[in-house]
Amino acid sequence: MRLGIVVAALLAASGAARAQPCDRQAFEPCQACHALTRDAGQKPGPQLAGVIGRPVAGDPAFDYSPALQAARDNGDVWTAERLDIFLADAEAMYPGQWMGSPPIRSAKLRADLLCVLGGR
């Protein structure tokens, strides 16, 4: 019985944490190259609206590196977990990809970005 109460409390707490609004400022440095809305037009980087769940190299209007095209052809899909790894060190994950930003070492910043990219 006690275990059930503890589990229920933990689940409620995690749900409350997810209900928090995203820190949208985390995306500000990314805006120079990426957009979050489909009507924003093309920028130097791929469109990120709906990126979670989309195939890697899945923006048809963007010319991806051969490394990311190969990942798409391999069936890779952007999940929150895959994006977290990519943001932590894109070059280590997909050597030869063209994104010029440095690795994001802060787990909190990556979590904030994933929140924004997830549309919450």
Wavefront OBJ file of the C-alpha trace (Angstrom):
o trace
v 0.000 0.000 0.000
v 2.754 2.453 0.948
v 4.646 1.686 -2.255
v 1.523 2.504 -4.268
v 1.180 5.864 -2.524
v 4.854 6.680 -3.120
v 4.603 5.702 -6.804
v 1.431 7.774 -7.222
v 3.105 10.780 -5.595
v 6.154 10.452 -7.835
v 3.987 10.183 -10.943
v 1.986 13.233 -9.902
v 5.183 15.195 -9.273
v 6.644 14.233 -12.641
v 3.400 15.227 -14.357
v 3.492 18.601 -12.619
v 7.094 19.086 -13.715
v 6.147 18.394 -17.330
v 3.265 20.860 -17.067
v 5.745 23.686 -16.482
v 6.059 26.002 -19.490
v 9.171 25.708 -21.613
v 11.977 28.218 -21.290
v 11.556 29.582 -24.811
v 14.651 31.786 -24.395
v 16.706 28.611 -24.773
v 15.863 28.662 -28.494
v 16.925 32.281 -29.098
v 20.486 31.454 -30.282
v 19.041 28.848 -32.659
v 16.689 31.338 -34.377
v 19.424 32.691 -36.613
v 19.376 29.411 -38.538
v 16.170 27.586 -37.563
v 12.446 28.351 -37.392
v 9.784 26.695 -35.270
v 6.808 27.546 -37.462
v 6.148 26.314 -40.964
v 5.204 29.804 -42.163
v 8.554 31.359 -41.161
v 10.148 30.706 -44.529
v 13.464 29.045 -45.214
v 16.460 29.916 -43.059
v 20.081 28.730 -43.310
v 19.211 25.610 -41.288
v 16.317 23.187 -41.595
v 12.802 23.944 -40.396
v 12.280 22.499 -36.899
v 8.476 22.562 -36.681
v 7.464 19.006 -35.827
v 11.053 17.758 -35.765
v 10.424 15.181 -33.023
v 9.071 12.117 -34.786
v 10.336 13.237 -38.187
v 13.043 11.360 -40.090
v 16.563 12.724 -39.736
v 17.152 15.039 -42.733
v 13.387 15.228 -43.132
v 12.851 18.857 -44.185
v 12.327 18.542 -47.948
v 13.274 22.202 -48.498
v 16.747 21.803 -46.948
v 19.954 20.503 -48.539
v 21.412 18.184 -45.872
v 24.960 16.934 -45.519
v 25.722 13.461 -46.903
v 26.122 12.295 -43.279
v 22.535 13.249 -42.402
v 21.192 11.987 -45.734
v 22.792 8.611 -44.941
v 21.160 8.651 -41.490
v 17.778 9.304 -43.123
v 18.373 6.514 -45.626
v 19.248 4.273 -42.672
v 15.836 5.025 -41.148
v 16.970 7.281 -38.287
v 14.146 9.323 -36.757
v 14.423 12.327 -34.459
v 13.292 11.282 -31.012
v 13.823 13.414 -27.914
v 16.607 11.033 -26.895
v 18.335 11.191 -30.288
v 18.059 15.000 -30.358
v 19.514 15.211 -26.856
v 22.560 13.209 -27.972
v 22.821 15.259 -31.178
v 22.675 18.586 -29.329
v 25.293 17.371 -26.844
v 27.742 16.658 -29.688
v 26.388 16.632 -33.231
v 29.752 15.900 -34.829
v 30.344 12.846 -32.640
v 26.899 11.486 -33.498
v 26.996 12.194 -37.236
v 30.574 12.909 -38.336
v 30.605 15.262 -41.301
v 27.248 16.929 -40.596
v 27.163 20.651 -41.347
v 25.612 22.277 -38.253
v 28.121 24.871 -37.134
v 27.048 25.416 -33.541
v 29.199 24.082 -30.715
v 28.086 21.155 -28.541
v 25.585 22.049 -25.838
v 27.147 20.646 -22.665
v 24.394 21.828 -20.285
v 21.803 19.088 -19.729
v 19.323 21.734 -18.519
v 19.726 23.818 -21.670
v 19.258 20.712 -23.827
v 16.142 19.800 -21.817
v 14.782 23.318 -22.335
v 15.470 23.077 -26.078
v 13.783 19.678 -26.279
v 10.780 21.129 -24.466
v 10.557 23.925 -27.040
v 11.102 21.540 -29.961
v 8.409 19.260 -28.592
v 5.909 22.101 -28.941
v 5.062 22.472 -25.268
l 1 2 3 4 5 6 7 8 9 10 11 12 13 14 15 16 17 18 19 20 21 22 23 24 25 26 27 28 29 30 31 32 33 34 35 36 37 38 39 40 41 42 43 44 45 46 47 48 49 50 51 52 53 54 55 56 57 58 59 60 61 62 63 64 65 66 67 68 69 70 71 72 73 74 75 76 77 78 79 80 81 82 83 84 85 86 87 88 89 90 91 92 93 94 95 96 97 98 99 100 101 102 103 104 105 106 107 108 109 110 111 112 113 114 115 116 117 118 119 120
